[in-house]
Amino acid sequence: MFISIESAILTGTLRIFLDREAIPDPGAGGRSVHEVSLSTNLELDLSKSTATPSPAVIDIRYGQVGLVQVRIRTTDAGSILDELTGRIATAPHFFRRTAVCLDLSGLANEPSPAEVRAAIEAIRRAGMLAVGLTGDCAATAAISTALSLPIITSFRVPSRPVPVVQPPEPAVQAAVQATARVPLPASQSPGAPAAASAVPEPPAEPPPAGSAMIHAHTVRSGQRIYARGRDLIVTAAVGAGAEIMADGCVHIYGSLRGRAMAGAHGQTEARVFCQQFYAELVSIAGVFRVFETIPAELAGAPVQAWLAGDDLHFARIGG
């Protein structure tokens, strides 16, 4: 007799051999005792396999994720909850269960893990979920370990306002112009060698490398386009629920009904330009504004957005 065996890995046949032999038993009154010998032989067919490749249960991929940043300047949970609740009330549907990065760089003193835990609980009660930490304080690493939260180092927002160049006073400007009209001495003429004590000017910084990324198709709801290290130009519409992001400037030659983020890694000079403004959110270097209702003077108009200090400004283009 034989038994066929199939498994997920191997197939084969198990052969069983029975050999019965009669042996006289003197103590059994002349009757015979039958002894059965059993031997087996497993013949495996390694050329066949019923195994089918099982699909992978996980995929690990790198993806760029935009996060809302919450920078706290106090660890008082009550104050955080009160102010955050008031700000979220302007756009409750947008911020509901939104993942946020908690920035600790605005604190005057290094916080303890208990204080940060209380701040995270206040953020949760306001309706948002803290998924990571950022900040330049020395205690961030220890807090990250104690609270089992990652440090999101790629999310940076400038902590200092953009310097504003003031125009010179009229008297100073006149003196400078008068000096410019004075002829140079021979030793300082353009053809003469420079003096040994002259300090050479530092070389000008090269412009950022890389051409702009051009996207010629409509960006639909749920899609995300990211231009790493360069500007982003979209020659079609950006639908509601879509997200476009660039390390440089963002240009939309169509309607903007989704989210536009420029200066994703902290470039405060970046700007957002669009032909028809109906945006859900506009962000520059992490400073953002949510629009539940579009101001009448901006709705449907060509608009540009720029950052001055920590304030985000909007204006019509060409008027």
C-alpha positions as CSV (number, residue, x, y, z in Angstrom):
1,M,0.0,0.0,0.0
2,F,1.1,3.6,-0.4
3,I,0.0,7.0,0.8
4,S,0.3,10.2,-1.3
5,I,1.6,13.2,0.6
6,E,1.4,16.8,-0.5
7,S,2.4,19.8,1.5
8,A,2.9,23.5,0.9
9,I,6.6,22.9,0.2
10,L,7.1,19.2,-0.9
11,T,5.2,16.6,-2.8
12,G,5.9,12.9,-2.7
13,T,4.8,9.3,-1.9
14,L,5.1,7.4,1.3
15,R,5.3,3.7,0.6
16,I,4.4,1.3,3.4
17,F,5.5,-2.4,3.2
18,L,3.9,-5.1,5.4
19,D,5.5,-8.6,5.8
20,R,3.7,-11.1,7.9
21,E,5.5,-14.2,9.2
22,A,4.1,-17.1,11.3
23,I,6.3,-18.1,14.2
24,P,5.5,-21.1,16.4
25,D,4.9,-20.3,20.1
26,P,5.5,-23.3,22.4
27,G,3.7,-21.6,25.2
28,A,0.6,-21.1,23.2
29,G,-0.6,-24.7,22.9
30,G,0.8,-25.3,19.5
31,R,-0.7,-22.2,17.9
32,S,1.3,-19.8,15.8
33,V,2.0,-16.2,16.5
34,H,2.1,-13.8,13.5
35,E,4.8,-11.2,13.5
36,V,4.3,-8.2,11.2
37,S,7.3,-6.2,9.9
38,L,6.6,-2.7,8.8
39,S,9.0,-0.7,6.7
40,T,8.5,2.7,5.0
41,N,10.1,4.5,2.1
42,L,9.4,8.2,1.6
43,E,10.0,9.2,-2.0
44,L,10.1,13.0,-2.4
45,D,9.7,14.7,-5.7
46,L,11.7,17.9,-5.4
47,S,11.0,18.9,-8.9
48,K,7.4,19.7,-8.0
49,S,6.2,22.2,-5.5
50,T,2.7,23.3,-4.8
51,A,4.0,26.4,-3.0
52,T,2.8,29.7,-4.5
53,P,4.7,32.9,-3.7
54,S,2.9,34.5,-0.8
55,P,2.3,38.3,-1.2
56,A,4.4,40.6,1.0
57,V,2.4,41.7,4.1
58,I,4.2,45.0,4.4
59,D,5.9,47.6,2.1
60,I,8.4,50.1,3.4
61,R,8.7,53.2,1.3
62,Y,10.0,56.7,1.7
63,G,7.4,59.4,1.2
64,Q,7.3,63.1,1.7
65,V,4.6,64.1,4.2
66,G,3.5,67.6,5.0
67,L,2.8,68.2,8.7
68,V,1.2,71.1,10.5
69,Q,3.6,72.6,13.0
70,V,2.5,73.6,16.5
71,R,5.2,75.8,18.2
72,I,4.6,76.3,21.9
73,R,6.1,79.1,23.9
74,T,4.8,77.8,27.2
75,T,4.2,74.4,28.8
76,D,1.1,75.5,30.6
77,A,-1.5,73.0,29.3
78,G,-4.4,75.2,30.1
79,S,-3.1,78.2,28.1
80,I,-2.2,75.9,25.2
81,L,-5.7,74.4,25.1
82,D,-7.4,77.7,25.3
83,E,-5.5,79.4,22.5
84,L,-5.4,76.3,20.3
85,T,-9.2,75.8,20.6
86,G,-9.8,79.4,19.6
87,R,-7.6,79.2,16.6
88,I,-9.0,75.9,15.4
89,A,-12.6,77.3,15.7
90,T,-11.9,79.3,12.6
91,A,-11.5,76.1,10.5
92,P,-12.7,73.2,12.6
93,H,-13.2,70.7,9.8
94,F,-9.7,71.3,8.5
95,F,-7.9,70.6,11.8
96,R,-10.0,67.7,13.0
97,R,-7.7,64.8,13.8
98,T,-4.8,66.5,11.9
99,A,-1.3,65.1,12.5
100,V,1.0,67.8,13.9
101,C,4.6,68.2,14.7
102,L,5.3,69.7,18.2
103,D,8.0,72.3,18.0
104,L,9.9,73.0,21.3
105,S,12.3,75.6,20.0
106,G,10.1,78.5,21.2
107,L,10.5,77.6,24.9
108,A,12.7,79.7,27.0
109,N,13.7,76.8,29.3
110,E,14.2,73.1,28.5
111,P,11.0,71.3,29.3
112,S,10.6,68.0,31.1
113,P,9.0,64.9,29.6
114,A,6.0,65.4,32.0
115,E,5.5,69.0,30.8
116,V,5.6,67.9,27.1
117,R,3.3,65.1,27.8
118,A,0.8,67.5,29.3
119,A,1.1,69.8,26.2
120,I,0.5,66.8,23.9
121,E,-2.6,66.0,25.8
122,A,-3.8,69.5,25.5
123,I,-3.3,69.4,21.7
124,R,-5.2,66.1,21.6
125,R,-8.1,67.6,23.5
126,A,-8.1,70.5,21.0
127,G,-8.7,67.9,18.2
128,M,-5.2,67.4,16.8
129,L,-2.7,64.5,17.1
130,A,1.0,65.1,17.9
131,V,3.0,62.5,15.9
132,G,6.6,63.9,16.4
133,L,8.8,66.5,17.9
134,T,11.2,69.1,16.6
135,G,13.3,71.7,18.2
136,D,16.9,72.6,18.9
137,C,17.0,72.2,22.7
138,A,19.3,69.6,24.2
139,A,16.5,67.8,26.0
140,T,14.6,67.0,22.8
141,A,16.3,63.6,22.3
142,A,15.6,62.6,25.9
143,I,12.0,63.7,25.7
144,S,11.7,61.8,22.4
145,T,12.9,58.6,24.1
146,A,10.7,59.1,27.2
147,L,7.5,59.7,25.1
148,S,8.3,57.2,22.3
149,L,7.9,60.0,19.7
150,P,10.2,60.5,16.7
151,I,12.3,63.6,16.2
152,I,11.3,65.2,12.8
153,T,14.5,67.0,11.9
154,S,13.6,67.9,8.3
155,F,10.7,70.2,9.4
156,R,12.3,73.5,10.2
157,V,10.7,76.9,10.4
158,P,12.8,80.1,10.8
159,S,12.8,81.4,14.4
160,R,14.0,84.9,13.4
161,P,12.2,87.4,11.3
162,V,13.4,88.3,7.8
163,P,15.8,91.3,8.1
164,V,14.3,94.4,6.5
165,V,16.7,96.7,4.7
166,Q,16.0,100.4,5.6
167,P,16.5,103.1,3.0
168,P,19.3,105.5,3.8
169,E,18.5,108.9,5.2
170,P,18.5,111.8,2.7
171,A,21.7,113.4,4.2
172,V,23.6,110.2,4.2
173,Q,22.5,109.4,0.6
174,A,23.6,112.9,-0.6
175,A,27.0,112.4,1.1
176,V,27.4,109.0,-0.6
177,Q,26.5,110.5,-4.0
178,A,29.0,113.4,-3.5
179,T,31.7,110.9,-2.6
180,A,30.9,108.9,-5.7
181,R,31.6,112.0,-7.9
182,V,35.1,112.6,-6.4
183,P,37.8,111.3,-8.9
184,L,39.9,108.5,-7.6
185,P,43.7,109.1,-7.1
186,A,46.1,107.4,-9.4
187,S,47.0,104.7,-6.9
188,Q,43.3,103.8,-6.7
189,S,42.4,104.1,-10.3
190,P,40.7,101.1,-11.9
191,G,43.9,100.1,-13.7
192,A,46.2,100.4,-10.7
193,P,47.0,97.4,-8.6
194,A,45.0,97.1,-5.4
195,A,46.6,98.2,-2.1
196,A,48.0,95.4,0.1
197,S,45.8,96.5,2.9
198,A,42.6,96.2,0.9
199,V,40.3,93.5,2.0
200,P,38.9,91.4,-0.9
201,E,35.1,91.2,-1.1
202,P,33.7,87.8,-0.5
203,P,32.5,86.0,-3.7
204,A,28.9,86.2,-4.5
205,E,26.8,83.1,-3.6
206,P,26.0,81.0,-6.6
207,P,22.3,80.8,-7.5
208,P,20.5,77.6,-6.4
209,A,21.1,74.7,-8.8
210,G,18.4,72.8,-10.6
211,S,15.6,73.9,-13.0
212,A,12.0,74.2,-12.0
213,M,9.8,71.1,-12.0
214,I,6.9,71.5,-14.5
215,H,3.7,69.6,-14.0
216,A,1.3,69.9,-16.9
217,H,-1.7,67.9,-15.6
218,T,-4.5,68.7,-13.2
219,V,-3.6,67.8,-9.6
220,R,-6.7,66.0,-8.3
221,S,-8.0,65.5,-4.8
222,G,-5.8,63.3,-2.8
223,Q,-2.7,63.8,-5.0
224,R,0.5,65.3,-3.8
225,I,3.2,66.9,-5.9
226,Y,6.6,67.8,-4.4
227,A,9.5,69.6,-6.1
228,R,12.6,68.9,-4.0
229,G,15.3,71.6,-4.0
230,R,13.6,73.7,-6.8
231,D,10.5,75.6,-7.8
232,L,7.3,74.0,-8.9
233,I,5.3,75.1,-11.9
234,V,1.8,73.7,-12.4
235,T,0.3,74.6,-15.8
236,A,-3.2,73.2,-14.9
237,A,-5.6,73.4,-12.0
238,V,-5.1,72.2,-8.5
239,G,-8.3,70.7,-7.2
240,A,-9.8,70.8,-3.8
241,G,-8.1,68.2,-1.5
242,A,-4.9,68.2,-3.6
243,E,-1.5,69.3,-2.3
244,I,1.5,70.8,-4.0
245,M,4.7,71.6,-2.3
246,A,8.2,72.9,-3.3
247,D,11.4,73.9,-1.5
248,G,11.4,77.0,-3.7
249,C,8.5,79.0,-5.2
250,V,5.2,77.6,-6.4
251,H,3.6,78.9,-9.6
252,I,0.1,77.8,-10.6
253,Y,-1.1,78.9,-14.0
254,G,-4.7,77.8,-13.3
255,S,-7.1,77.7,-10.4
256,L,-5.8,76.9,-6.9
257,R,-8.5,75.1,-4.8
258,G,-6.3,72.8,-2.8
259,R,-3.2,73.4,-0.6
260,A,0.0,75.2,-1.8
261,M,3.2,75.1,0.3
262,A,6.4,77.0,-0.7
263,G,9.7,77.0,1.1
264,A,9.1,73.6,2.5
265,H,12.5,73.4,4.1
266,G,12.5,76.9,5.6
267,Q,13.2,79.2,2.6
268,T,11.6,82.4,3.7
269,E,12.2,84.1,0.3
270,A,9.9,81.6,-1.4
271,R,6.5,82.8,-2.8
272,V,3.3,81.4,-4.1
273,F,1.7,82.7,-7.3
274,C,-1.6,81.5,-8.7
275,Q,-3.9,82.7,-11.6
276,Q,-7.2,82.0,-9.8
277,F,-7.2,82.0,-6.0
278,Y,-9.6,79.7,-4.2
279,A,-7.1,78.0,-1.9
280,E,-7.8,75.8,1.1
281,L,-4.4,76.5,2.6
282,V,-1.2,78.5,1.7
283,S,2.0,78.0,3.6
284,I,5.5,79.5,3.2
285,A,8.4,78.2,5.3
286,G,5.9,76.6,7.7
287,V,3.9,79.7,8.3
288,F,0.4,79.0,7.0
289,R,-3.1,80.4,6.6
290,V,-6.3,78.4,6.2
291,F,-9.2,79.8,4.2
292,E,-12.7,78.7,5.2
293,T,-14.0,81.5,3.1
294,I,-12.0,83.4,0.5
295,P,-11.8,87.2,1.0
296,A,-13.9,88.9,-1.7
297,E,-10.9,90.9,-2.9
298,L,-8.9,87.7,-3.5
299,A,-11.5,85.2,-4.7
300,G,-10.8,84.2,-8.3
301,A,-8.1,86.8,-8.8
302,P,-4.5,86.3,-9.6
303,V,-2.8,86.4,-6.2
304,Q,0.7,86.2,-4.8
305,A,1.7,85.3,-1.2
306,W,4.9,86.1,0.6
307,L,6.4,86.0,4.1
308,A,7.5,89.1,6.0
309,G,8.9,88.0,9.4
310,D,6.3,85.7,10.8
311,D,3.4,87.2,8.9
312,L,2.0,85.8,5.7
313,H,0.8,88.5,3.2
314,F,-1.5,88.2,0.2
315,A,-2.1,90.6,-2.6
316,R,-3.6,90.7,-6.1
317,I,-1.0,90.5,-8.9
318,G,-1.0,93.6,-11.1
319,G,-3.2,95.7,-8.9
